[in-house]
């Protein structure tokens, strides 16, 4: 069973939009990645939660409360998040 991933984003962030596009591409290429559930949270809409987490840049991915990636992403970075969630 895949671990749940928390993804912190900010509306209008080009890096977040790119990360979401990579997520769609990867799920199309690897059907098993669709088993990974992402809780996508806009830090501006959930400021208390955002302040309670240790990160500075979006997008940031957490698995089981542990930061996996922070900031601008490549497709490879996003795939690493999927692999960590499935391991």
Phi, psi and omega in degrees: 000137182285146174282151177281142181248132173258127180242118177268129182225176173219130179305134179088354181285120181293329178292323178293317179298319179295317179300317179295323177296316177299322179299315179297316180298314182295322179292329176289323181281329185229090183306331179295338179291340178294345178285346181276126179263127177254126170265105184264120186238125175279119185297335179284335179269343180230060187298324180295317177296314181302317180292336182278350182256152183267088176199161179239330188239153175245152358285150173231135180249134175237139171235125182051039177080358181258131180291127181258321179205144179223132174095193183312141185235155168253168177299323178297321177299315182294321178297325177298325177295314178301313182298319178295323180291331182268351183280000000 
